[in-house]
Amino acid sequence: MSDFLFVLNGKWKLPILISLRFENKRFSEISKSIPGITERMLSKELRFLELNNLIKRTIYGNYPVRIEYEITEHGKTLDLVLLELKKWAQKHGEILFDSDC
């Protein structure tokens, strides 16, 4: 349990994973989908999630260079956890997740 809390603690990690749940996105797309996150914080959290094998960063060498982020198979194992958190939030009248979750 402590590993889970270490990896997913903080304000931004869950919203980032939720943003990537259904499609790969570029940095700017992730940023737009999460109100209030700064570019610096998004960059930091993406690096952390990548180091923990929850997301993958792919660099396409075209010009201009394009970078996309996607949730990994390891990251997808959190789907049930995210759905249960959404149910809890709905039951208690809190809006924690967008409708995509």
Backbone as CSV, one residue per row, in Angstrom:
resi,resn,N_x,N_y,N_z,CA_x,CA_y,CA_z,C_x,C_y,C_z
1,MET,0.819,-1.197,0.000,0.000,0.000,0.000,0.866,1.266,0.000
2,SER,1.983,1.212,0.707,2.836,2.399,0.750,3.432,2.694,-0.629
3,ASP,3.724,1.651,-1.425,4.222,1.869,-2.786,3.171,2.573,-3.638
4,PHE,1.921,2.131,-3.511,0.816,2.746,-4.253,0.707,4.229,-3.900
5,LEU,0.716,4.530,-2.610,0.590,5.914,-2.172,1.795,6.752,-2.593
6,PHE,2.988,6.154,-2.582,4.177,6.882,-3.013,4.079,7.267,-4.491
7,VAL,3.665,6.319,-5.309,3.621,6.549,-6.757,2.491,7.495,-7.145
8,LEU,1.348,7.426,-6.480,0.191,8.218,-6.903,-0.139,9.380,-5.978
9,ASN,0.782,9.736,-5.091,0.484,10.855,-4.201,0.514,12.168,-4.961
10,GLY,-0.072,13.168,-4.376,-0.064,14.486,-4.987,-1.332,14.791,-5.751
11,LYS,-1.399,15.992,-6.207,-2.598,16.531,-6.845,-2.742,16.162,-8.322
12,TRP,-1.637,15.884,-9.013,-1.663,15.847,-10.469,-1.523,14.478,-11.115
13,LYS,-0.999,13.494,-10.428,-0.722,12.204,-11.067,-1.988,11.506,-11.557
14,LEU,-3.013,11.446,-10.730,-4.256,10.800,-11.162,-4.907,11.535,-12.338
15,PRO,-5.027,12.860,-12.301,-5.587,13.539,-13.479,-4.789,13.295,-14.760
16,ILE,-3.474,13.187,-14.656,-2.658,12.902,-15.844,-2.982,11.511,-16.373
17,LEU,-3.044,10.531,-15.486,-3.368,9.163,-15.919,-4.763,9.098,-16.522
18,ILE,-5.701,9.809,-15.934,-7.065,9.838,-16.475,-7.071,10.487,-17.861
19,SER,-6.289,11.552,-18.029,-6.209,12.230,-19.319,-5.692,11.299,-20.418
20,LEU,-4.787,10.402,-20.054,-4.179,9.498,-21.043,-4.918,8.167,-21.164
21,ARG,-5.975,7.986,-20.417,-6.635,6.683,-20.339,-7.159,6.178,-21.677
22,PHE,-7.688,7.049,-22.511,-8.325,6.601,-23.751,-7.544,6.901,-25.020
23,GLU,-6.565,7.786,-24.930,-5.811,8.115,-26.146,-4.454,8.691,-25.807
24,ASN,-3.527,8.518,-26.731,-2.210,9.133,-26.600,-2.370,10.635,-26.788
25,LYS,-1.552,11.398,-26.089,-1.655,12.849,-26.200,-0.272,13.483,-26.197
26,ARG,-0.222,14.644,-26.802,0.980,15.466,-26.751,0.938,16.293,-25.475
27,PHE,2.077,16.867,-25.121,2.201,17.645,-23.893,1.113,18.717,-23.793
28,SER,0.939,19.473,-24.860,-0.031,20.582,-24.829,-1.465,20.072,-24.659
29,GLU,-1.771,18.912,-25.220,-3.113,18.341,-25.073,-3.375,17.919,-23.629
30,ILE,-2.360,17.338,-23.002,-2.494,16.956,-21.591,-2.686,18.209,-20.746
31,SER,-1.870,19.216,-21.011,-1.942,20.468,-20.263,-3.332,21.093,-20.350
32,LYS,-3.904,21.116,-21.541,-5.234,21.701,-21.733,-6.328,20.891,-21.043
33,SER,-6.109,19.586,-20.893,-7.138,18.738,-20.296,-7.140,18.775,-18.768
34,ILE,-6.130,19.425,-18.168,-6.016,19.478,-16.708,-5.940,20.943,-16.268
35,PRO,-7.077,21.535,-15.937,-7.077,22.947,-15.531,-6.205,23.177,-14.291
36,GLY,-5.423,24.237,-14.342,-4.641,24.647,-13.185,-3.228,24.098,-13.104
37,ILE,-2.882,23.117,-13.924,-1.528,22.568,-13.851,-0.581,23.459,-14.645
38,THR,0.583,23.718,-14.077,1.578,24.518,-14.790,2.400,23.598,-15.697
39,GLU,3.033,24.168,-16.691,3.860,23.370,-17.590,5.029,22.738,-16.835
40,ARG,5.594,23.474,-15.910,6.708,22.941,-15.118,6.264,21.726,-14.295
41,MET,5.100,21.833,-13.638,4.602,20.722,-12.834,4.228,19.536,-13.714
42,LEU,3.608,19.794,-14.859,3.243,18.711,-15.770,4.498,17.981,-16.231
43,SER,5.517,18.707,-16.588,6.768,18.095,-17.026,7.365,17.217,-15.916
44,LYS,7.378,17.723,-14.712,7.913,16.978,-13.561,7.114,15.699,-13.312
45,GLU,5.800,15.809,-13.328,4.948,14.650,-13.047,5.018,13.616,-14.178
46,LEU,5.121,14.060,-15.425,5.269,13.122,-16.541,6.562,12.329,-16.409
47,ARG,7.645,13.001,-16.044,8.915,12.294,-15.836,8.790,11.257,-14.725
48,PHE,8.137,11.626,-13.626,7.962,10.708,-12.508,7.137,9.492,-12.926
49,LEU,6.025,9.718,-13.620,5.171,8.609,-14.057,5.895,7.718,-15.065
50,GLU,6.728,8.320,-15.901,7.509,7.534,-16.859,8.551,6.674,-16.132
51,LEU,9.219,7.242,-15.151,10.201,6.481,-14.377,9.571,5.308,-13.637
52,ASN,8.299,5.444,-13.279,7.595,4.381,-12.578,6.800,3.484,-13.520
53,ASN,7.081,3.590,-14.816,6.512,2.719,-15.844,4.989,2.775,-15.933
54,LEU,4.411,3.927,-15.601,2.967,4.082,-15.731,2.591,4.736,-17.051
55,ILE,3.503,5.514,-17.602,3.293,6.105,-18.922,4.559,5.899,-19.749
56,LYS,4.400,6.060,-21.048,5.513,5.911,-21.984,5.572,7.166,-22.843
57,ARG,6.764,7.640,-23.086,6.993,8.804,-23.950,7.613,8.320,-25.241
58,THR,7.001,8.679,-26.362,7.519,8.290,-27.669,7.875,9.546,-28.452
59,ILE,9.089,9.543,-28.996,9.567,10.680,-29.787,9.550,10.274,-31.253
60,TYR,8.827,11.040,-32.047,8.780,10.821,-33.491,9.736,11.816,-34.130
61,GLY,10.685,11.323,-34.903,11.773,12.130,-35.431,11.449,13.001,-36.621
62,ASN,10.211,13.140,-36.974,9.854,14.026,-38.088,10.253,15.453,-37.734
63,TYR,10.154,16.316,-38.725,10.350,17.725,-38.438,9.019,18.420,-38.538
64,PRO,8.554,19.093,-37.567,9.161,19.233,-36.246,9.002,17.940,-35.429
65,VAL,9.886,17.767,-34.470,9.847,16.592,-33.605,8.513,16.582,-32.854
66,ARG,7.906,15.404,-32.800,6.625,15.250,-32.108,6.817,14.248,-30.974
67,ILE,6.335,14.595,-29.794,6.430,13.714,-28.634,5.018,13.411,-28.159
68,GLU,4.736,12.126,-27.973,3.433,11.697,-27.464,3.615,10.882,-26.204
69,TYR,2.627,10.975,-25.345,2.598,10.206,-24.108,1.434,9.241,-24.169
70,GLU,1.652,8.057,-23.622,0.580,7.064,-23.568,0.691,6.286,-22.269
71,ILE,-0.421,5.773,-21.830,-0.430,4.949,-20.627,0.109,3.568,-20.990
72,THR,0.915,2.979,-20.140,1.496,1.658,-20.393,0.533,0.564,-19.923
73,GLU,0.858,-0.664,-20.246,0.050,-1.787,-19.744,0.063,-1.801,-18.219
74,HIS,1.214,-1.487,-17.648,1.316,-1.403,-16.190,0.386,-0.309,-15.661
75,GLY,0.355,0.820,-16.343,-0.534,1.920,-15.950,-1.998,1.560,-16.084
76,LYS,-2.315,0.758,-17.089,-3.711,0.343,-17.300,-4.226,-0.558,-16.180
77,THR,-3.314,-1.146,-15.411,-3.769,-1.974,-14.293,-4.437,-1.130,-13.215
78,LEU,-4.329,0.183,-13.306,-4.994,1.076,-12.356,-6.437,1.387,-12.736
79,ASP,-6.910,0.878,-13.877,-8.269,1.177,-14.327,-9.319,0.881,-13.265
80,LEU,-9.251,-0.276,-12.646,-10.247,-0.633,-11.639,-10.185,0.296,-10.440
81,VAL,-8.994,0.681,-10.057,-8.834,1.613,-8.943,-9.474,2.952,-9.291
82,LEU,-9.218,3.451,-10.504,-9.783,4.731,-10.927,-11.299,4.680,-10.987
83,LEU,-11.840,3.573,-11.480,-13.296,3.442,-11.538,-13.908,3.403,-10.147
84,GLU,-13.277,2.721,-9.215,-13.779,2.676,-7.840,-13.707,4.044,-7.180
85,LEU,-12.639,4.792,-7.443,-12.550,6.152,-6.915,-13.656,7.037,-7.486
86,LYS,-13.960,6.848,-8.754,-15.037,7.621,-9.374,-16.373,7.283,-8.725
87,LYS,-16.638,5.995,-8.492,-17.878,5.586,-7.826,-17.976,6.207,-6.438
88,TRP,-16.874,6.181,-5.716,-16.862,6.753,-4.376,-17.194,8.242,-4.436
89,ALA,-16.558,8.939,-5.379,-16.777,10.378,-5.518,-18.235,10.677,-5.868
90,GLN,-18.825,9.868,-6.744,-20.222,10.076,-7.121,-21.141,9.825,-5.928
91,LYS,-20.859,8.813,-5.175,-21.685,8.465,-4.011,-21.654,9.578,-2.964
92,HIS,-20.511,10.214,-2.826,-20.350,11.235,-1.803,-20.528,12.654,-2.343
93,GLY,-21.032,12.745,-3.577,-21.380,14.049,-4.140,-20.196,14.928,-4.493
94,GLU,-19.046,14.349,-4.691,-17.869,15.123,-5.043,-17.537,14.863,-6.507
95,ILE,-17.088,15.888,-7.192,-16.655,15.716,-8.578,-15.138,15.749,-8.589
96,LEU,-14.544,14.561,-8.666,-13.090,14.460,-8.690,-12.562,14.149,-10.073
97,PHE,-13.393,13.531,-10.901,-12.957,13.081,-12.203,-13.903,13.633,-13.256
98,ASP,-13.373,13.790,-14.455,-14.239,14.193,-15.545,-15.038,13.006,-16.044
99,SER,-15.915,13.229,-16.977,-16.813,12.164,-17.447,-16.113,11.099,-18.273
100,ASP,-14.857,11.322,-18.692,-14.132,10.330,-19.479,-13.706,9.121,-18.658
101,CYS,-13.662,9.276,-17.368,-13.159,8.206,-16.515,-14.179,7.092,-16.363
